[in-house]
């Protein structure tokens, strides 16, 4: 079992920055990849960024050049640095991770990010 706990969401003006963190705990041998998804009201949950244990990253086109994902393998923690935020970035951001022999997906409880114009 893997528990994911997010932190760092909040309210920010357009053009501002926020940093999200997600710490994984529980009993697991490895957790890979880790990532962030987001869901705006009335919309589906979409990929924001993922990162492998080896540091390979993948970003949604809408956030490339503005968001940076990183992870600390020793702490089983993934971060999302969000710069140049736009109102359309407003959503609940969910931490995601895969672990176990069946490569099961785990999700955090979500953290609200609101960008005002």
N, C-alpha and C positions, 0 to 999 in steps of 0.2 A: 504494500500500500504506500502511496505517495500523497503527502499533503502539501499543497501549494498556498502560500500566503503572500498576497500582494500588498504593496504600500506605495504611497507617493502621488496618488491622484489628487485632484483639486480643481479650483477655478483659476483661470489665468486669462489675461487679455491676449488678443491676437498679436502674434509676433513674439510672444513670450516663450518660456521654456519650462518643462517639467521633467522629472526623472522618476521613472517607475522602477520598483524592485520587486522581485518574487523569489522567495526562499522555499526550497523544497526540503521536506523532512519525512521521516518514516523509514521503513525497511526496504532497501533496494540496493542492488549491486551497481547499477549504472542508470543514468537518466539522460536520454539523448534521443532526439534533439530537444531543446527548450525554445519557447517562443512566446509571442504575443499575438492575440487576436483582438478585434474590437467589434462591438455591436451598437449601432445607433438605433434610436427608437423606430420601430416599424421596419427595420432592415435586417438582413441576415448577418450572421457573424462572419467576419472576413479576416483573412490573414493580414497581419501588419509586418512581422518579421520573425525569422527563426535563426537559430544558431546551433551548430553542432558542437560536440565536446572538443573537436579539433579546431573550432573557430570559423568554420565555413558559415557564411551568412546568406540570407535570402530576404529581400524586401519587396513589399508591394510597391508598384510604380508610384502610387500617390504619396509615398513617404520617403522615397529615395532622395538623398541629399539633405534631408531634414532630420531624420531619426537615425539613431545608431543603437544597435543591439550589442550587448556584450555579456559575458558570463564569467563567474569565478567558480571554477570547477571544485576547488577545495571547500568552498562554502555552499556548493550546490545552489547558487543564486544567479539569476539572470536579471539584467538591467535593460531599460529602454530609455535612452536620452532623447527627448523630444524637443527640438528647436524650431523656431519660426512657425509656431503653432497657428493653425487656421480654424475658423469656426467649424468648418467641415470635419475637423478632427474630433469634435465632440462625440463622445461615445463611452460606453462601459468597456474597459480594457481588461481582458482575461489573460492570465498566464496559462500556458499550456506546456505539457511535458509528456514524454513517452518513456515507458520503463517496463521491464519484465520480459519474460520469454515470449509472451503473446503480443508484445509491443502495444500495451494498453495505453490509451490516452487519459491523462489526468488534467483537471481544470481547477483553477483557483476560483474564489468567490466573486471576483471582479472588483474593479476600482473605477470610480467615475472620473472622467476627465471632461471638463467643460471649458470651452474657449469662447470668450465673449468678443464681439466685434467692436 
